[in-house]
Amino acid sequence: MLDPRTVAQDTDRVRRNLQRRHADDAAFTTLDSLTAAIQRRKELQAETDQLRAQRNAMSKQIGPLMKSGRRDEAAPLRDQVKQVSARLEILDHERKELEEQQHHLLHVLPNLLADGVPDGKSEEDNLELRRVGTPGTYDFEVRDHVDLGEALGIFDFGRAAKLSGARFPVCRGLGARLERALINLFLDRAGDNGYVEHVVPYIVSRGTMTGTGQLPKFEHDLFRLAAQVNGEDAFLIPTAEVPLTNLHAGEILSADQLPLSYCAFTPCFRSEAGSYGRDVRGLIRQHQFHKVELVKICTPEQAEAALERLIDDAEGLLRDLELPYRVEKLCAGDTSATAAVTYDLEVWLPSQERYREISSCSWFGDFQARRMGCRHRPEGGGKPRFCHTINGSGLAVGRTVVALLENHQQADGSVHIPAVLQPYMGGLDRISGAD
């Protein structure tokens, strides 16, 4: 969440940020309500301080008067003290209500965009930074991953629908082996790059979801459970970002611990409310999918280098898998509410003749850490400061399967397995219908 001092002292900056994000009217109303609440709290505090000083002064007079037997003189002062105390109770009640209102409103406003985020309203306005690899050319009719996978016998979307409905996968045989191979490759590579692997809960509390910003804004995209955990509403995680980043919620870390680099493989669960056209076919947009997530927790001074390193770690996987891709810097209107800046890695899909997102790498500044209460003590001591958080997919497994099948398909319907993946596939160099 935003620093309330920034909202109060630089309201115009926050308003310009909403304008750049093409926020709706409700966001501007939230800002107006928040600034009004902050101002009223200041007024309450000033009045409270004045009344407490007045009460203390009168109380000091009452004691000596009572001791000297001058009760008649003390009585009016005692009445005034009661009146002031009653007024203080009213102010305290109003203050608590304003604190709750301010807390809620701060959790609704989006993050401030980082310097250098390009203007724009949608993905059409994103800034392409580079392309790596050249899309292949084929002397046969290209098939999409669904047709390829079903012909090879590695997908069974019909039986998946019988079990759970639309947008759930069943991978079988070498399809299941391919998913497991990618997961192991991604985790091994993350370990080589210094990330500490974790196995984390797949069910988390409302407070944990709020810590990384999934709540309250994105509740409609989450799977909420009937049972509670830790005395709170429970949700299936939409990404390992949530439990990994919250590991240090409420903690003060020492500067020499940072940066922290964590990774985890998890299933991810998203209700994905709304219609997504052709994306609901196959593995592109599922209610349940697998992903290896990369997370860094660092000081503000380390953040830029940490983000660049994380992006390069994710890109390295695409290069090793011989997949053509591009890197885009998202425009203001396409950057998520929690992120200060986001770089998307988009892999080429021959069946669609376009690049599709396979990893989003984002820097959040102290936005998430402020919500979680994750701080660090600077070297040499001093007041604790909020950490900065960074994350990205390394990579989304299902979309990597899509890209591998489509980019490495052969004329005979088989699929070539890149050399880096072959040891994880038991030495197989291709998937064919005979397997």
N, C-alpha and C positions, 0 to 999 in steps of 0.2 A: 504494500500500500504506500501511498505518498506520505511524505513528511508533513504533518499538519502545519508546521511553520512555513513550509514552502507555499502551501495553499493560502495561508493567511497573508504572507508577506510578498508573494509574487503571483497573485491571482491571475494577472493578465497572461503570464507564461502558461499557467495551467489551462486557461481558456483557449489560448492559441493552440495548445497541444490537442485539445478536443476538436478544434476546427480542422487541424491537419489530419486527424484520424477520421474525419467525416462522421463524428459522433452524432447520435440522434438527439432530439430535443430533451429527452429524459436525462441525458448526461449533463447538459447545461443546467437543468433544473436542480440536479444533484449538487453541482458545484455551487450554485447560488444558495441552496439550503445549508450546505456545509460552511460556507464563509459566514453566513448569518449565525449559525450555531457557534462557530469559533468566536465571533465578535461578542455574542451574548455571554459566552463563558467568561470572556475578559471582563465584561461589565459586572457580571456576578462576582467574580473574584475581587474586583476593586471594592464593590459594596460590602462583600463579606469581610475583607481586611479592615475596612473602616469601622464596621459594626463591632467586630471583635475587639479592636482597639478601644472603642467607646465603652464596651461592656467591661473590659479589664480595668479601665480608668474608674468607672463607677464602682466596681467591686472593691477596688482598693480604698475607696472612700467609705464604703459601708462598714467595714470592719472596725476602724477607729471610732466611728460614730456609735456603733452598738456597744463597744467597750466603755465608752464614756457616758452611756445612758441616754444618749440623744436619739432615741428611737423615732421620734416624730420626724426628725430630719432625715433619718435613714430610710423611712418607709417609702417616700416618693422615688428614691434611688432604686430601691429593691423592685418597685413596680416597673421602672424603666428597664432594669436588667431583664425582667421577665419578658417585657415587650420585645426587647432586642433579641433575646434568646429565641422567642417564637418566630421572629422574622428570619433569624439565621437558619432555623429548621426548614422554613419554606424555601429559602435560597439553596440550602443543601439538597433538598429534594429536586428542585429545578436543575441544579448542577448535575446530579446523577442522571437525570433524564437526558440532559444535553450531552453528557459523556457517552451514553448509549447511542444517541442519535449520531454523534460525530463518529463513533467507532463504526457504525453501520455504513454511513456515507463514505468514509474513507475506504472501506472494502469494496465499494462499487466503482469508484473512479479508476480509469486505466492508468497505466504507467506513463511516465514522461518519455518521449522518444529521445534517443541518443542523437548527438550531432552527426550530421551526414546521412541520416535516413532520408531517402528521396521523397519528394511530394508525389502524391498519386492517390487514387481511390480504390483500385482493384488490382488483381494480378496482372492485368494488361500493362500496368504502369511500373511493374518491378524492373529493377536495373540488372541486366545481364552483365556479369563480370568476366566470365571465361567459359569456354567449352573445352572439354578434354575427351579425346578419342573421336573417331569418325563413325557415324552410323553405318552399319553394313549395307551392302547391296545384295539383292537376292535374285537369282534367275528362276525363281519359282514363286508361286502364290503364297504370300506370308499369311500364317495363321496366328490368331491370338492365343493367349495362354490357356484359355478355357478349352478351346478345340484341341490344342496340342495335348494338354494334360489328360483330357478324357480319352483321346485316341491312344495315349500311352498307358492308360489304366492307372494313373497316379492320383486322379481326383475323382471324387464321387459326390457331386453337389446334390444329386437327387436324394440320396440317402441322408445327407446332412439336413436337407429341408424336412425330411420325415422326422428326424430327431428333434430339431430345434426351430424349423422355419427358415425363411430366407436369410441370406447373408451370414451363414455359418459354413465353415469348410469341413470336409473330411478329406484328408490326404492319406494315401495308402501306399504300401510297398516302397518303391524308390522315391515317391513323392514325400512320404513321411521321412525317409532317410535323408532326402535333400534338405528338408527343413532342419532336421537335427544337425546335419553337417554344417549348415550355415550358422546356426546358433553356436556350435563349438568353435568354428572359425572366428566368429565375431568376438566371442569371449576370450579365446586365446590371444587374438591380436590386441584386444583391449588390455589384457594382462601384460603383454610385451611392451605396451605403451605407457605402463605405469598406473593403470586403473586398478583399484582394489575391488575384486569381485564380491558381490553380496547375493544372498538369497533373502528376499524380503517378503513381508505379508502382501497378499493380493487383495485383502479386505482392510480398509482403513476407516478411521472415524471422520466425522464431519469437520472436526478441528484440524485434522491432518490435511484434508482436502482444501480447507480454507487457507492453510499455510502457504500453499504453492499457487493459490489463485484460481483453482477450478471452481470453488464456491466463493460467493453466491452466484456468479454470472453464468456458469455453464452447467448448472444442475440438470437442465433438460437433456444434456448429452450423456448423463451418467446413469449407471444401473444402481439404484438404491435398494438395499435389502430390507426385509421385514424385521429381522432381528437387529439388535444394537451391539456395538462393541465399545468397551470402555465407557459405558453409560451414555453413548451418543449414537446418532444415526450412523449407519454403516453403509459403505459404498464399495463396489468393485473398482479396482484401480483402472484408470484410463491409460496409464503409462507408469513405468517404474520411476519416472521423475518424482512422483508424489512421495512414495516412501523413502527413496534415496535422499532427496533434498531435505526432508523433514527429520532425518536421523539426528540432526543437531539442533532441532527446535528448542528454544529456551536455554541454550548453552552459551557460554563465553569461552571461545577458543583462544589459544595463544597464537601469536603471529607466526611463530616458528613451525606450527602445524600446517600452515597453509602454503600453497594451495592443496586442497584435498581433491583427489580424483577417484571417483567411484563408478562402478558399472554393475548392471544386473540384467539378467534375462528374465522376462516375465511374460505371461499372457496379458493382453490389454483388452479392456471391455468398454465399448462405447455404444450408446444407443443410437447415435448418429441420426437424431431427429430430422426429418425432412426427406426430400427426394433428390437423388443424385444421378438420375439418368442412367447412362451406360456403366457408371462406376459401380453399380450394385451387382453387375455381372462378374462372377469370378472372385478374385482375391483383392481387388483394388480397394474396396471399402466394405469392411466386414464389421460385424458386431463384436467378434472375438478374433484377435490376431496376436502374433508373437513379435517381440521386439527386444533388441538389446539397447539399453539406454546408457548414455555417458553423461555424468554429472561432475561439475567442478564447483567447489566452494572456495573462495579466495578473498584477498583484500582488494580494495578498489584499484590499487596500483598494479596488481597482478592481472586484472581482468582482461585487458586487451590481448596480452600475450596468451592467456589461458584460452580465450575464445578462438584465436587463430590456431592454436595447437589442436583444440577439439575438432575444428573444421577439417584440418589436415588429416587427423586420425580417421574421420568418417570418409573423406575422399580416398584415402589409401585403400580402403576396402573395395571401392568401386573400381579403382585402377587395377587392383590385383585380380578382380573378377572379370576384367576385360570388358567392362560395360561403359559405353559412351555416356557422358553426363555433362551437365552445365551447372554453374553456380550463379544464383541470383541473390541480390540484396532486395529485400522486400520494401515496398513503398509504405508510406505512413498509413494509408488506408487499409493495407493488407497485413500489417503487423498486428499480432495478437495483443489483446488488452494487457497482458501481463509482461510482455517483452519490451525492452528498450530498443533492441535491434535484432533482426533475424536474417540469417542467410539460409536459403533453401538449396539443397542439392537435388537436382532433378535428373532422373535417368531416362534415356531414350527408349521409347516403346515402339517398335516397328509397326505393330498392328494399328496404332493410333497416329503414327507419323508425327509424334510430338514428345516433348519431355514432360515427365510426371514426377512430382515430389516423392523422394524416398527418404529424406532426412531434413529436418528443420533444426538449425543450430542457433540458439538464442542466448543473448546476455540480458539479464533482468535487473542489472544494477543492484540496489538494496531493496527492491520492491518486494521480493519474496521473503528475504531475511527479516525485514521489518515486520511482516505479518507473522513470521514464525518466532521472532525474538532470537535470531541467531546472530551473535556478535563475536568480535575478536578484540583482544587487548593488544594495542600496538606495541611494537618493539620499544623497549625503554620505558614502558608503563604508560600511564595516562588513561583517560576515560575510554571505556569500550566503545567500539564503532561497529556499525552493522556490516556484515559480510556482503559480498557480491556472489551471485549464483549464475551458473551457466549450464546449459544442457543441450543435448542433441541425440538423435537416433544414430546408433552405430551397428547395424542399421535396422530398418523395419524388415522383418524376415519375409513376410508374405509378398511384399512388393519386390523384394530381391528375387524371389522365386519367379515372379511374373517376368522381370527383366531378363533373368537368365534363360528361361524357356524361349522367350521371343527373340532375343538377340543371338542366341546360340543354336537356333533351330536349323536343321539340315533338310535337304531336298527330300530325303527318304522318310521324313517325319520324326527322326531321332533328334536328340538334343546333346550337343557337345558339353562336356563338363570342363570348366577351366582348370588349368594345372594346379592352381593353389588349392582347389577344392577336392581334387582327386584323392589325396590321402584320407580325407574325412568320409569319402564314399567307398572305402575299401579298395581303392585303386581303380575303380571304374572311370572310364574316360567319356562315356556317353550313356544316355538313357534311351532305350529303344523299346519298341512294342514287344519284342521277343523276351525282354527281361522279366 
